[in-house]
Amino acid sequence: METKDQAPQEGYADLTLDLPFKKAFATEEDKDLLIALLNAFLEKKLKQPITDVVIKNPYTFPFPTRSTPKSGTIS
C-alpha cells in the first residue's frame, strides 16, 4: 500500500540511473529540461545562467580495453 508521501513504483523511471537520466534529459527535444536542471543545481555557482547546451551522442560509452591505460600510464 502506497502513502501520499511515496511515488508509485510502476510507470516511473529512476532518474538516478544513467540510462533513464539520459533518456529524459539528453535529447534535443528535451534540451530545455536539461538547461533548467543545470541552472537549478548550479544557480549559486554560475555568474550567468546557462542558455544553451550541445548534446553529443549520450550513449557512447568509454569502455576500457586492454590497450586503454586505467591510471594514465602505459605499462
Backbone as CSV, one residue per row, in Angstrom:
resi,resn,N_x,N_y,N_z,CA_x,CA_y,CA_z,C_x,C_y,C_z
1,MET,0.839,-1.180,0.000,0.000,0.000,0.000,0.884,1.242,0.000
2,GLU,0.577,2.181,-0.902,1.363,3.394,-1.015,0.734,4.514,-0.208
3,THR,1.583,5.369,0.334,1.082,6.533,1.044,1.207,7.746,0.135
4,LYS,0.689,8.866,0.573,0.765,10.084,-0.234,2.199,10.592,-0.365
5,ASP,3.064,10.172,0.555,4.454,10.615,0.524,5.311,9.816,-0.452
6,GLN,4.802,8.714,-0.948,5.566,7.858,-1.845,5.049,7.991,-3.273
7,ALA,5.986,7.992,-4.224,5.601,7.957,-5.636,5.249,6.522,-5.995
8,PRO,4.309,6.327,-6.880,4.001,4.957,-7.302,5.230,4.307,-7.912
9,GLN,5.425,3.039,-7.675,6.597,2.332,-8.171,6.461,1.947,-9.636
10,GLU,5.265,1.876,-10.132,5.061,1.486,-11.523,4.943,2.731,-12.391
11,GLY,5.578,2.700,-13.541,5.417,3.768,-14.508,6.388,4.922,-14.399
12,TYR,7.297,4.909,-13.422,8.258,5.984,-13.276,9.670,5.429,-13.402
13,ALA,10.501,6.162,-14.103,11.899,5.748,-14.253,12.713,6.307,-13.092
14,ASP,13.715,5.574,-12.675,14.624,6.033,-11.632,15.688,6.896,-12.296
15,LEU,15.553,8.220,-12.181,16.458,9.135,-12.872,17.829,9.216,-12.225
16,THR,18.042,8.471,-11.146,19.384,8.401,-10.581,20.232,7.367,-11.315
17,LEU,19.621,6.630,-12.217,20.344,5.674,-13.051,20.730,6.348,-14.362
18,ASP,21.850,5.938,-14.918,22.429,6.577,-16.094,21.508,6.590,-17.313
19,LEU,21.030,5.443,-17.742,20.246,5.391,-18.974,18.905,6.120,-18.872
20,PRO,18.130,5.960,-17.802,16.892,6.743,-17.716,17.151,8.253,-17.676
21,PHE,18.228,8.660,-16.998,18.564,10.080,-16.952,18.866,10.600,-18.350
22,LYS,19.669,9.849,-19.092,20.000,10.265,-20.457,18.765,10.291,-21.344
23,LYS,17.889,9.332,-21.179,16.661,9.293,-21.974,15.794,10.516,-21.689
24,ALA,15.787,10.956,-20.435,14.943,12.086,-20.043,15.561,13.445,-20.375
25,PHE,16.876,13.558,-20.290,17.496,14.878,-20.398,18.476,15.045,-21.556
26,ALA,18.853,13.997,-22.255,19.911,14.112,-23.260,19.387,13.962,-24.676
27,THR,18.259,14.588,-24.957,17.743,14.615,-26.323,17.528,16.065,-26.731
28,GLU,17.601,16.342,-27.995,17.385,17.700,-28.486,15.992,18.220,-28.109
29,GLU,15.009,17.316,-28.111,13.638,17.722,-27.801,13.504,18.171,-26.343
30,ASP,14.324,17.604,-25.461,14.244,17.908,-24.032,15.417,18.743,-23.542
31,LYS,16.068,19.419,-24.458,17.227,20.235,-24.126,16.873,21.318,-23.106
32,ASP,15.672,21.872,-23.204,15.257,22.909,-22.263,15.152,22.365,-20.834
33,LEU,14.780,21.090,-20.693,14.724,20.470,-19.365,16.125,20.328,-18.766
34,LEU,17.085,19.947,-19.600,18.468,19.814,-19.140,19.022,21.171,-18.714
35,ILE,18.758,22.191,-19.496,19.223,23.541,-19.167,18.611,23.999,-17.845
36,ALA,17.319,23.761,-17.662,16.648,24.140,-16.415,17.237,23.380,-15.229
37,LEU,17.508,22.088,-15.401,18.084,21.282,-14.334,19.472,21.786,-13.956
38,LEU,20.312,22.033,-14.958,21.661,22.528,-14.698,21.630,23.882,-13.995
39,ASN,20.766,24.776,-14.456,20.655,26.087,-13.827,20.157,25.980,-12.392
40,ALA,19.239,25.066,-12.129,18.732,24.886,-10.766,19.829,24.386,-9.827
41,PHE,20.624,23.423,-10.291,21.695,22.877,-9.449,22.868,23.842,-9.285
42,LEU,23.158,24.594,-10.331,24.358,25.430,-10.333,24.084,26.914,-10.100
43,GLU,22.862,27.245,-9.730,22.423,28.640,-9.616,23.390,29.512,-8.817
44,LYS,23.853,29.045,-7.677,24.715,29.859,-6.812,26.159,29.917,-7.298
45,LYS,26.549,29.000,-8.169,27.937,28.956,-8.642,28.131,29.654,-9.986
46,LEU,27.045,29.875,-10.714,27.144,30.477,-12.038,27.022,31.995,-11.958
47,LYS,27.824,32.681,-12.759,27.685,34.135,-12.854,26.474,34.489,-13.710
48,GLN,26.237,33.681,-14.717,25.081,33.857,-15.605,24.456,32.491,-15.821
49,PRO,23.142,32.461,-16.030,22.504,31.164,-16.263,22.933,30.548,-17.593
50,ILE,22.898,29.241,-17.659,23.179,28.512,-18.898,22.004,28.760,-19.840
51,THR,22.292,29.080,-21.077,21.236,29.349,-22.053,21.192,28.331,-23.182
52,ASP,22.279,27.580,-23.357,22.307,26.591,-24.437,23.293,25.488,-24.068
53,VAL,23.036,24.309,-24.562,23.948,23.182,-24.413,24.037,22.460,-25.743
54,VAL,25.147,21.795,-25.957,25.322,20.957,-27.136,25.294,19.524,-26.650
55,ILE,24.349,18.762,-27.147,24.221,17.366,-26.737,24.885,16.500,-27.791
56,LYS,25.965,15.861,-27.381,26.624,14.899,-28.254,25.986,13.547,-28.002
57,ASN,26.418,12.530,-28.674,25.823,11.209,-28.501,25.938,10.782,-27.034
58,PRO,24.819,10.765,-26.293,24.896,10.423,-24.873,25.052,8.930,-24.623
59,TYR,24.946,8.129,-25.658,25.009,6.680,-25.486,26.352,6.103,-25.890
60,THR,27.375,6.947,-26.065,28.726,6.489,-26.346,29.414,6.256,-25.021
61,PHE,29.852,5.038,-24.798,30.484,4.690,-23.533,31.977,4.486,-23.739
62,PRO,32.800,5.045,-22.882,34.251,4.812,-22.989,34.639,3.514,-22.297
63,PHE,34.296,2.391,-22.911,34.627,1.104,-22.310,36.133,0.909,-22.324
64,PRO,36.713,0.553,-21.178,38.163,0.312,-21.166,38.508,-0.956,-21.936
65,THR,39.632,-0.909,-22.606,40.135,-2.079,-23.322,41.513,-2.398,-22.767
66,ARG,42.091,-3.467,-23.231,43.429,-3.820,-22.749,44.451,-2.760,-23.118
67,SER,44.224,-2.045,-24.218,45.180,-1.020,-24.626,44.895,0.323,-23.964
68,THR,43.777,0.434,-23.246,43.448,1.675,-22.567,44.013,1.641,-21.156
69,PRO,44.976,2.524,-20.859,45.525,2.515,-19.509,44.497,3.035,-18.505
70,LYS,44.420,2.402,-17.339,43.464,2.813,-16.320,44.007,3.966,-15.477
71,SER,45.291,4.038,-15.291,45.864,5.067,-14.423,46.506,6.210,-15.192
72,GLY,46.400,6.204,-16.497,47.011,7.252,-17.300,48.423,6.926,-17.748
73,THR,48.936,5.762,-17.336,50.271,5.354,-17.761,50.189,4.018,-18.473
74,ILE,51.107,3.842,-19.395,51.172,2.577,-20.133,52.265,1.734,-19.517
75,SER,51.947,0.490,-19.202,52.985,-0.369,-18.614,53.432,-1.411,-19.599
